[in-house]
Amino acid sequence: MARAAAAAAAVHLPEEGGLVVDAEAHSYNGLAWATTLSTVLWWVIMDLTRLLLPGVAFDSVHRGIAAVHVAILVPWSLLAVWRVHAGLGSGMLWWALEVSTGFFVYDCVSKPVYESLLLKRHRFDWFMVAHHLATIAAMVFSALRRHIPLAVLALKGVLVSEPSTLFLNIMYILRTAGYDDTRLALANKLVFAGVFFLVRIGYGFYFVFIELAGFHGAGRYLMLGSGLALYGVSLYWLWRIYLMAKRIFFPKGRKA
């Protein structure tokens, strides 16, 4: 019995009906500073990139930075979650949450601001905002509670939604650069569709309706609500992918 309790404490697992604050989690002040610094850093990277590449369209710069975020976040999050399950510590877990939360805050604010002020586009991407707000809510709540099971679920949610985003952003960059009709663009679209279906739709269903629905700790309904919102956005994008595939394989003028 004593050995089991010691083993649980070693990986910071919660006791039945209780809440264990992880010793490696940052304080509230540390969380606020790290998240704010991350938000500012992503914004500075955006402005520096636009300054150094004045001829590149805003959308391409914005999506390029988002692709860099995915390329960093996904392996980082996978390693952080693995380290927790292996009992090697949770330090990477909290940094991943804070850096990524900062990105989603930057992305949720910067795109509407730049589009309305610089590009004079008066439109509001409700699906992007819903996706980002649901992600931010889950990540901030997990970081504030400093509870490892919550943090792991929050990062798993990002691992569900973000891998396909890398290929989505590449697709838009290739289209803007005039390479939409190339084999490279077609291959990227096919990989995007495959990753999206396997990860966001397939594993996403298991994650939301099995893992999140089966979680009974603090914040259960917030995490489940965020997961349902993310899955709703995924279903919308699944419809968009169907339309994209229909245009590729059955273009106008060609009968199915």
N, C-alpha and C positions, 0 to 999 in steps of 0.2 A: 504494500500500500504506500509506504513511504517512498519507495523507488519510483512508483508511478507518478506521485505528486512532484518529485524532483525532476523527472523527465518532462512533465508538462511545463514546469516553471522554466526549464532550460530553453524551450521554444516559445515561451510566453503565451501558452494557450489559456483561454479563459476557464475559470472554474464554473461549475454548473450554476446557472442563475446569477453569476457575478461578472465582474469586468476587471481585467488585469491591464493596467497601464504599462505599455512596453517601456523598458528602461532606456532603450536606444532611440525612442521617439523624441522629436524636438519639442521644446516648450512652445507655448502659444506665441510668445514674442519671436522665437526662432522660426516658427511656421510662417508668421506674417512677413517677416523680413525675407525669408527665402522665396516665398511665393511672389512678393512684390518685386524682388530683384530679378526673378525669372521673367516676369511680365515685362519689365523695363528692358531686360537684355534682348528678348525676342523683338521688341519694338525697335531697339537700336539696330539690330541686325537687319531688319526690314529697311530702315532709312539709309543705312550705310550701303546696302546692296543697290537701292534705287539711285543713290548718289554715284556709286562706282559704275553702274550699268544704266545710264540715263536713256539709252535707246530700247531697253527691254520693257515690255508692257507691264503695267502694275499687276495684272492677273498672274502673269508668269512668275514674277518675283514672289508674290504672295504664295502661290502654290509650290514654288521651289522651296521656300522656307518650311512650309507644311510638310513637304516630302522629307526634308532634313530632320524635322522633329520625329517623324515616324521611324526613320532609319536609326535614330538614336534611342527612341523610347522603347521600341519593341524588343530588341535584344537586351536592353537594360532591365526592362520589366520582367522578362523571362528569367534572367539571371537572378534578379532580386527575389522573385517568388520561389525559385529553386533553392536559393540559399536559406530562405525561411524554412522550407520543408525539410531541408537537410540539417537544420539546426546550426547553421553557420552564422547566424546573426541577421538583424533586420535593418541595419543602417542604410543599405542601398534602397530598401523599400520606401522609406520616408523621403529620401532625396528624389526618387523617381516620382512620387506623388506630387511633391512641391514644384519641381521643375516643369512637370507636365501640366499641373494646374495653372501655373503662370502662362504657359503657352495657350491654353484654351481661353483664359481671360483675355490675353492679347488678341487672339484670333477672333473671338466673339465681338470685341470692340473695334479693332482696327479695320476690318473689312467694311462694315457699314460706314465708319467715319471717312475712310479714304474714298469709298465709292461716292458718297454724297457730297463731300467737299472738293475732291480733286477731279473725279470723273463725272460729276453731276448726274449720277444715276440715282434716281429716287425709287428704290425698290428695297424690299425687306425679305431676306431669305429666312422664312419661318422655320424651315426644316433644319437649317444649319444652326440657328439660334436655339431651337428645342434640343438638338443633339448636344450642343456645347453646355447649355444650362444644366441638363440632366447629368452630364459628365462632371461638371464643376461641383454640383451639389453633392454627388456621391463622394468625390475625392476630398472636398473640404471637410465634410462630416467625418469621414474616416480619419483624416489627419488630426482633426480636433479631438476626437475620442481617444486617439493613440492606442487603438485596439487592433492587433495584428490581423485577426480574421476579417475585420472590416476593410483594412487596407489591402489585403490580398484580393478580396472580392472587387474592390474599386479598380485595382490594376488589371484584374482579369477582364473587367468590363471594357477597359481601354484596349486590351489585347484582342477582344472580340471586334471592336469597331474600327481600329486603326490600320491593321495590315493592308486591307484592300485600298485604303485611302492613298497609300503610296502610289499605286498604279493608276488610281483615278486622277491624281495630280499630274502624273507623267502624261496621261492621255490629254489633258487640257493643255499642257505645255507643248506637246507635239502638234496639237491642232493649231495653237497660236503661232507656232514657228513655220507652219505650212507643210507639215509632214503627216497630215491626217490620212492620206491615201497610200502610205507606204506599208511595206510588210512589217516593219518595226512597230508601227502604230497598231496594225491589226493584231500582231502577237501580244502587244501590251493589253489591248482590249480583251483578248481571250483569257490572259492570265488574270486580269482584274475580275472578270466575270467568274472564273473558277475559284479564286481566293475568296471573293465575296460570298459565293454560294456555300462553300465549304465552311468558312469561318464565321461570317456574320449570320448566315441563315441556319446552317447546320449546327455548329457548336454554340452559336448564339441562342438557339432554342433550348439546348441542354442547359446552358449557363443560366438563362432567365427562369425557366420553368422547373428546373431541378435544383441547381445550386442556390440561386437566390430565393426561390420559393421554399427551399428546405432550411434556410438560415433562420434561426429563431433568437438571435442575439439582439443587442441594442441597435436601433436603426434599421430594423428589418423592413419596415414599410417604405422608408425613404429609399433604401437600396433597391427594393423590388419595383417601386414606382419609377426610379431612374432606369432600371433595366427594361421595363415595359416601354418606356418612352424611346429608348434607344432601339428596341426591336421594332417599334412602329416605324421609325425612320428607315430602318433596314428594309422593311416590307415596301415602303415607298420607293426606295432605290432599286429593289428587285423588279418592280414594274418598269422603272426607267431602263434597267438593263435589258429587259425583254424587248422594249421598243428599240433600243440600240441594236440588239441582235437581229431584230426583224429588218431594220434598215440595211444591215451589213449583208445578210444572206438572202434577203428578198427585197432588193431595191425596187423603186417605182419603175413600172414598165416591164417588170419580170414577174411572171406568175409563179406562185408557190407550187 
